[in-house]
Amino acid sequence: MFKKFILPLTSLVFLIIGIRIIFDGQILVNTYKKESFFHHKLSFNSNSFNNKFNGIITGDSRTYYSFNPYIIKSNSKVSFMNMALPSNSYSKKYLSYIKNLIPINKEFTIIIALTPESLTRYEYTNAFDKYNKSFFKLNLIKNTFWPMVDIQQFLKWGTIPAFKLNKPKSFEIYHFNGWLESYLPIKDRDETALINHYKFIAEKYVIKPEIVNNIKNFIVNNKIKNKKLKFYFSWISFSKKIKKITEKTLFKNISKDKINNILTNAGAKQVILNQSYISIDGDHLSSEDAKDFSSNFVLHIDL
């Protein structure tokens, strides 16, 4: 009796795994479900990463909203992975993971997106710990039997142009290259929540020189191993109100000019963008502005 079910059950298992491989392999779509978005970023090894990408973008949430790797590639032919994480600090753990993805003898570009918040909380590594590979492996069974991509999103309006006719008025799309594409109608945009958040950060934290030192050592040590590496850094901030709050208080221990000098002397080039961009909440760019920002940014770097 049981033998009758072996073949159907086996076939079902292989079908489910096959669907997983197809979807996760980005054959049909290029987006992920929210809960899998950051696991995906931290699931690479050096071989799987270097076979797909020639550059990497680091930072916090402002970074994964702002840097659109599709636009950068269309303007430079260089494939980037946006490896930014939410509420991320440039901790040794995070930079160590990035370091392991950098090739030994190959042209490669690293973009270091700086925000005052990402330089304040040296002990705050929850962003990395929460989404790292060990956690990812604990969910192996779940991830094997359920695609990480958002199938509903794909079927409705995901990546095929015809479906985009049904795009909702507000949305978030989690792309496999690490970009979070977002849109919110102007009438629904409000900076209040983020302003309060940064007031809290400004009351509790200041920029820590040891975090700046982490980045400096990361640049210097990697340039010793690979002379073909290019490093760029840029300050990412889009709200004048939030910028005023953070810069007034967080730079008590070390000035922005000193940080710029440290990273420049380490071997990174600074990118300064003077254009204004519209955010959805004060500091995270909407889809269209992220495209404009990325198009402008790529003009300032040598790819």
N, C-alpha and C positions, 0 to 999 in steps of 0.2 A: 504493500500500500504506500509506504513511504517513498519507495523508488519512483513512483509516479510524479512526485513533487520535486525530486532532485533536479531534473533538467529544467523545468520552468523556473524554479528558485535560482538556480545557477545563472540562467539566462537573464533573469531580472537583475541580479547583482551586477553582472557584466554590463548590462544596459545602463544602470545607474552610474557605474564608474565611468562608462564611456561618455555619458552626458557630462559628467564632471570634467573629464579631460577636455572635451570639446569646448565647453564654456570657459573653463579656467585657462585653456590654451588660447583664448581670445580669437578663436576661429569665427565665432558668430557675433560676439559683442566685445566691447572694450570698456565695460563698466562693472563695478562691484556693488554688492550690498554694503550698507554702512558698517555693519559689524565686522565685515571682512576686509574693509578698505585698508586699515592700518596693519592688520596681520599680514596682508599681502606685501606691504612695504618691507616688513622685517623678515620675510621668508626666503630671501635670496642668499646664494653663496656666490663666490667670486666668478665662477664659470658661468652660471646662469645669468648673472648680472652683465658681465662683460660681453656676452654674446648678443645682448640686446641694446646696450646703452654705451654712449661715449662721454657722458657727463652726468653729474649729480647735483641736486639742489637741496640745501639743508636749511632748517629753521623751524619755526613754530606755525601756528594755524594761519597767520597772515601770509605765510609763504606758500602754503598749499592752496590757498584761494587765489593768490596773485600771479604765480608763475605757471603759465600754460605751455607745457612742453610741445604741444602740437604746433603752436605759433613759432616757437623757437626753432623747431626743426624745419618748418616751411621757409624760414628766413636764413637758415644756416646749414641745413642738411645734417645737423648734429642731434642725435637722440638723447634726450635727458630724462632722468627719473627724478620726480619731485619726492624727496625722501623726508619732507617735513612732517612733524607730529604735533598733536594738540598740546598746548601749554608746555612746550618743549624747552628744556635747558640744554646748553652745550656741555653736557656732562661727559666725563671720561668714557662712560659706557656707550653713550650715543656715538661719540666720535670714534671709538674703537670699532664699532660696527661699520661705520662709513669707511674707515681705513681699510678694513678687510675686503671691501668691494673695489678698491682702487687698483688698477692694473700696475704691474711692475715696470713694463717697458712698452708703453703705448701712449699716444696722445690722448689726454683726458682733461676735462674741465670740471672744476668744483666751484659752485656758487654758494657763498656763505651769506645768508640773509640775516641781518641783525635787527633785533628789537630790544628795547631796554629790558623787557620782561624775560627774554631768553638768556639774559646775562645776570639775572638777579638770584636765581634759586639753585645754587650748586647742589644742594642735597635733594632737589626735587627731580627725581628720575622716574617718577611713576609713568610718564608718557612712554618711556622706553620699556620699562619692566612690564607694563600692562600688555604691550603688543609684541613682545619679542618672540623669537622662534620657539623657545621652550613652551611658552603658553600656547603658541600656535599648534605644536605637536600634540598637546593634551586634547586638542579638539580634532584630531586626525579622523576619527570615525565619523563625527558629525560632518566634517568638511568633505569627506569622501562620498557620503551618501546624499549630500545636498550642495548643489553648485553655489559657489561664492558670489556669482553674479546675480544681479537683480533681474530675474526673468520677466517679471511683470513690467518693469521699466523698459526692457528691450521690446517686448511685444507691443507696448503702447506707443512709445515715441523715442526709443533709445538712440540707436546709432544709424538706422536706415533713414535717409532723408524723407521718404514718404510718410513715415510715422511722426516726423517732427511737426506736421500740420496739427497734431493733437497735443502739442506741448502745453502744459498748464501755465497759469499766470505766474506762479512761483514754483521753484524747483531746486533740487540739489542733485548733481550727478557725480558719482565717485568713479573717476577714470583710472584705468589700470596703470597709467604712467604717473599716478600720484597727485594729479590735479583735481581739486574739488571745484566743479563748475556750479555756480549758484546764481540765482536771480530772484529778486524781490521787487515788486512794484514800488516806485518812488514814494507813493502815498503811505506805504507800510514800513518805510525805513525809519529807524530811530536809534540814536546814539546813546540814549539814557542808560541802558543796562551796561554797556561797555565802559562808559564814563565812570559809573559807580564801581565797576570791577577794578579799573586802573587806579581809582582813588584808594581802594583797599590795598592794592599792590604797593602803591606809593607810601602808604602809612606803615607797611610791614617790612618792606625790603629796600635794599640799595644794590646797585651793581657790584658784583664781587670781582676783584682783580684776578682771582684764581680761575674764574671761568674764561676771562680774556686770555689768560696764560694757557689754558687748555687749547684754545683755538690757535694761538701762536705756535705752540709745540706741534700741534696737528699739521700745520702748514709746513713748518721747518722740517720735521721728520719725514714727511711724505715727499718733499722736494728733493731731499737727499737720496731717497730710493729711486725716484723717477724724475729725471730732468725735463721730461716732456709734459709735466703737469702744469696746468694754468689755474690759478686761484683768483677769484674775484669776490669782493664783499660789498654789501650795500645796506644802508639803513632803510627799513621798511616801516613807513608810518603814513597814514592817509588822512587822519583827523587832526586838525589844528588844536582842538580842545584837548584831545588825548595826548598829543605830543607835548603840549604845554604842561600838563599834569606830570607826565613821566620825566621829562627832561629837567623840570624844576627840582625834583626830589631824588630820583634814582641815581643821578650822577655825582652824589656827594663824595664817594670814595675815589672815583676816577673820572676824568673828563672825557667827553666824546672825542676831542682832538687827540688826547693821549692814546685812546683806543685805536683811532685811525692810524696814528704813527706806529704803534706796536705791530699792527697787522700789515701795514705797508712795508715796514722794515723786515718782517718775516718773509715777505715775498708775494703778497697778495696785492692786487690792484683794486682801488676803490672805484665804484660806479656811483655817480651822483645824478639822480633824476629830479628835475625841477618841475615837471609837469604835474598838474592836479588830476586826481582820479576820484571817481565817486564810489563810495563803499555802500554796502547794504546795511551796516550797523555801526559805522564809525571807523572800522579798521580792516574789514574783510571786503575784498573787491567783488563786484558783480561780474558775471560772465563776460560781458562786452568790455568792461574796463580792464579786466585781467588780460584780455586779448591785446588791447591797446598798450597796457603796461609792458607785456612781454615783447611786443613788437619794438617798443622803444628801448627796452633793456638790451635786446640783442644787438642793437646798433652801437652800443657802447663797449662791447667785448669782442675779442679777436677769436673767431671760430673758423 
